[in-house]
Amino acid sequence: LQKILILLHVTLTVVVGKTLMILFPNAMKRYILKLGEKSRMNKNPKFSYENWGPTFFSFKYLLFVLKVKWKRLEDEAYEGHPAPNTPVVTLGGEIRHLLDFMADERPLILNFGSCT
């Protein structure tokens, strides 16, 4: 049920966004550039709006956002429920899952921090 609701929400957002891009291209360009400021995407002089702006609200965009949102459903943890077996990437680039690192019945202690 959650996946269906996410599908409907993301699809509606993409349809409305694409329609607004067609009807109001300058206003949408300003809006998308404002979104790019948050991620600092538009600070790179070699990566202009024309390279990434038109991809917003495309079919590829829809598929990517769905994939990310559906994946996040699997990563939610709730008190009193089993922990999610979230995929992680080792320093060697290998994709593993959290529970692969469990040994016997010892609790798994995680430290998410900077590598610097």
C-alpha positions in Angstrom: 0.0 0.0 0.0 2.9 2.4 0.8 4.5 1.8 -2.5 1.2 2.5 -4.4 0.8 5.8 -2.5 4.4 6.8 -3.2 3.9 5.9 -6.9 0.8 8.1 -7.1 2.4 11.0 -5.2 5.6 10.9 -7.3 3.7 10.5 -10.6 1.4 13.4 -9.8 4.4 15.5 -8.9 6.2 14.7 -12.1 3.1 15.4 -14.3 2.5 18.7 -12.6 6.2 19.6 -12.7 6.4 18.7 -16.4 3.2 20.7 -17.2 4.6 23.7 -15.4 7.9 23.4 -17.2 6.0 23.6 -20.5 3.7 26.4 -19.5 6.1 28.5 -17.4 9.7 27.6 -18.5 11.4 30.7 -17.0 9.7 30.4 -13.6 10.4 26.7 -13.4 14.1 27.3 -14.4 14.3 29.7 -11.4 12.6 27.2 -9.2 14.9 24.4 -10.3 18.0 26.6 -9.9 16.9 27.4 -6.4 16.7 23.7 -5.7 20.2 23.3 -7.1 21.5 25.9 -4.6 20.6 23.6 -1.8 22.8 20.8 -3.2 25.4 23.3 -4.5 24.9 21.7 -7.9 24.8 25.0 -9.7 28.1 26.2 -8.2 30.2 24.0 -10.6 30.9 26.2 -13.7 31.4 23.0 -15.9 27.9 21.8 -15.0 25.4 24.2 -16.3 21.6 24.2 -15.9 21.3 23.0 -19.5 23.1 19.8 -18.5 20.8 18.8 -15.6 17.8 21.2 -15.5 15.7 19.7 -18.3 16.1 16.2 -16.7 13.8 17.2 -13.9 10.3 15.8 -14.2 11.4 13.4 -17.0 10.5 9.7 -17.1 14.1 8.8 -15.9 13.6 11.3 -13.1 10.3 9.5 -12.1 12.0 6.1 -12.1 14.9 7.3 -10.1 12.8 9.1 -7.4 10.6 6.0 -7.1 13.6 3.7 -6.7 15.0 5.9 -3.9 11.7 6.4 -2.1 10.9 2.6 -2.3 14.4 1.7 -1.1 14.0 4.1 1.9 10.9 2.1 2.9 13.1 -0.9 3.6 15.5 1.2 5.7 13.1 2.4 8.3 13.6 1.1 11.9 11.0 0.9 14.5 11.5 0.3 18.2 10.7 -3.2 19.2 10.8 -4.5 15.6 13.7 -6.3 13.9 16.4 -4.0 12.5 16.4 -3.5 8.7 19.2 -5.4 6.8 20.3 -2.2 5.0 22.9 -2.5 2.2 26.2 -0.8 2.9 29.4 -0.4 0.9 32.7 -1.5 2.4 35.9 0.6 2.0 36.8 -1.8 -0.8 33.7 -1.0 -2.7 31.9 -4.3 -2.0 28.2 -4.1 -1.3 27.2 -6.0 1.8 24.3 -5.9 4.3 24.5 -4.8 7.9 23.6 -8.2 9.3 26.5 -9.8 7.4 28.7 -8.2 10.1 27.0 -9.8 13.0 28.9 -12.5 14.9 27.0 -14.9 17.2 24.6 -13.1 19.4 26.7 -10.1 20.1 25.0 -6.7 19.4 26.1 -4.9 16.3 27.6 -1.5 17.2 27.6 1.0 14.4 29.5 4.3 14.2 28.5 6.6 11.4 31.1 9.3 11.1 33.5 11.1 8.9 36.3 9.2 7.3 38.6 12.3 7.5 
